[in-house]
Amino acid sequence: MPGVLFDRIINVNLVGDNQIIAAFTGEFINVFQLFLVCEHDVTIKFKEAEPDIDLTKNIFLNRSIPFILPYTSVPWFQTTKSARFEINLDKAVQVSGRIYYSQNT
């Protein structure tokens, strides 16, 4: 079970890596829930930075279908210590949503 859950609005639109959660020195980021919608079709992947690691393969988002990772007691993603969480976009498309996460050592 996670400790304190934080939430953050997702609002990205740049080609390439878009930081969603900044790195916390010596701490893991655990993603427990996520919701995304996009303005146009786009391919994304979830990543961590420093080290640069793909957490998923490419995921196609259709503009008419929300992308949802429902809440679970086990995180969907956990970064390595001191790494930030990112979403990579294959083109400049508005992607919006919300993420729920925790930090721990």
RASUL-V304381 format. One record per pair of residues at least 12 apart in sequence whose C-alpha atoms are under 8 Angstrom apart, sorted by the first residue. I is the first residue (numbers start at 0). J is the second residue. D is the distance in Angstrom with one decimal. If there is no record, write none. Layout:
((I;J;D) (I;J;D))
//
This chain:
((0;72;5.4) (0;73;7.2) (1;72;6.9) (1;101;6.7) (2;101;6.7) (3;101;6.1) (4;99;6.2) (4;100;5.4) (4;101;4.9) (5;99;5.6) (5;100;5.3) (5;101;6.0) (6;97;6.8) (6;98;5.5) (6;99;4.4) (6;100;6.3) (7;97;5.7) (7;98;5.4) (7;99;6.7) (8;95;7.5) (8;96;5.9) (8;97;4.5) (8;98;6.5) (9;35;7.8) (9;94;7.3) (9;95;5.0) (9;96;4.8) (9;97;5.2) (9;98;7.0) (10;93;7.2) (10;94;6.0) (10;95;4.6) (10;96;6.8) (11;92;7.9) (11;93;5.9) (11;94;5.4) (11;95;6.5) (12;88;7.7) (12;91;5.2) (12;92;4.9) (12;93;4.4) (12;94;6.0) (13;88;6.8) (13;90;7.0) (13;91;4.9) (13;92;7.0) (13;93;8.0) (14;87;7.2) (14;88;5.1) (14;89;5.6) (14;90;4.7) (14;91;4.9) (14;92;7.8) (15;87;4.9) (15;88;5.1) (15;89;6.2) (15;90;7.5) (16;85;6.1) (16;86;5.8) (16;87;4.2) (16;88;6.7) (17;85;5.3) (17;86;5.2) (17;87;5.9) (17;88;7.7) (18;83;7.1) (18;84;6.2) (18;85;4.4) (18;86;6.6) (19;83;7.7) (19;84;5.7) (19;85;5.1) (19;86;6.9) (20;83;5.7) (20;84;5.1) (20;85;6.9) (21;82;7.7) (21;83;4.8) (21;84;6.7) (22;81;5.2) (22;82;4.9) (22;83;4.0) (22;84;7.4) (23;80;7.8) (23;81;5.2) (23;82;7.1) (23;83;7.5) (23;102;7.9) (24;80;7.1) (24;81;4.6) (25;80;5.2) (25;81;5.0) (25;104;6.2) (26;79;7.9) (26;80;4.9) (26;81;5.5) (26;102;6.1) (26;103;5.2) (26;104;4.4) (27;77;6.4) (27;78;5.5) (27;79;5.7) (27;80;4.7) (27;81;6.5) (27;82;7.3) (27;102;5.5) (27;103;5.4) (27;104;6.0) (28;76;7.9) (28;77;5.5) (28;78;5.3) (28;79;7.7) (28;80;7.7) (28;82;7.8) (28;83;7.6) (28;84;7.4) (28;100;6.7) (28;101;5.9) (28;102;4.8) (28;103;6.9) (29;74;5.6) (29;75;7.5) (29;76;5.7) (29;77;4.5) (29;78;6.8) (29;100;5.3) (29;101;5.2) (29;102;6.2) (29;103;8.0) (30;74;5.2) (30;75;5.6) (30;76;5.2) (30;77;6.4) (30;98;7.3) (30;99;6.1) (30;100;4.4) (30;101;6.8) (31;68;7.9) (31;69;7.7) (31;70;5.5) (31;71;5.9) (31;72;7.1) (31;73;6.9) (31;74;4.6) (31;75;5.7) (31;76;7.5) (31;98;7.9) (31;99;5.7) (31;100;5.5) (31;101;7.8) (32;67;7.8) (32;68;5.4) (32;69;5.3) (32;70;4.6) (32;71;7.1) (32;74;7.9) (32;75;7.5) (32;98;5.8) (32;99;5.1) (32;100;7.1) (33;67;5.8) (33;68;5.0) (33;69;6.7) (33;70;7.8) (33;96;7.4) (33;97;5.8) (33;98;4.4) (33;99;6.3) (34;65;7.1) (34;66;5.7) (34;67;4.6) (34;68;6.4) (34;96;5.1) (34;97;5.4) (34;98;6.5) (35;65;5.8) (35;66;5.0) (35;67;6.5) (35;94;6.6) (35;95;5.5) (35;96;4.3) (35;97;6.9) (36;60;7.9) (36;62;6.7) (36;63;8.0) (36;64;7.2) (36;65;4.9) (36;66;6.3) (36;94;5.8) (36;95;5.5) (36;96;6.2) (37;60;7.1) (37;61;7.3) (37;62;5.1) (37;63;7.9) (37;65;7.7) (37;92;7.0) (37;93;5.7) (37;94;4.4) (37;95;6.3) (38;62;5.5) (38;92;6.3) (38;93;5.4) (38;94;6.5) (39;61;7.0) (39;62;4.8) (39;92;6.2) (39;93;7.4) (40;59;7.4) (40;60;5.6) (40;61;4.7) (40;62;5.0) (40;92;7.8) (41;59;6.0) (41;60;5.4) (41;61;6.8) (41;62;7.8) (41;88;6.9) (41;89;6.6) (41;90;6.7) (41;92;6.8) (42;57;6.2) (42;58;5.5) (42;59;4.4) (42;60;5.9) (42;88;6.0) (42;89;5.5) (42;90;7.7) (43;57;5.6) (43;58;5.2) (43;59;6.4) (43;60;7.3) (43;86;6.6) (43;87;5.3) (43;88;4.7) (43;89;6.4) (44;56;5.9) (44;57;5.0) (44;58;5.9) (44;86;5.8) (44;87;5.3) (44;88;7.0) (45;84;7.5) (45;85;5.9) (45;86;4.7) (45;87;6.3) (46;84;6.0) (46;85;5.0) (46;86;6.0) (46;87;7.0) (47;78;6.2) (47;79;7.9) (47;82;6.0) (47;83;5.4) (47;84;4.7) (47;85;5.7) (48;82;5.5) (48;83;5.4) (48;84;6.6) (48;85;7.1) (49;81;8.0) (49;82;5.6) (49;83;7.4) (50;82;6.9) (54;76;7.3) (80;104;7.6))
//
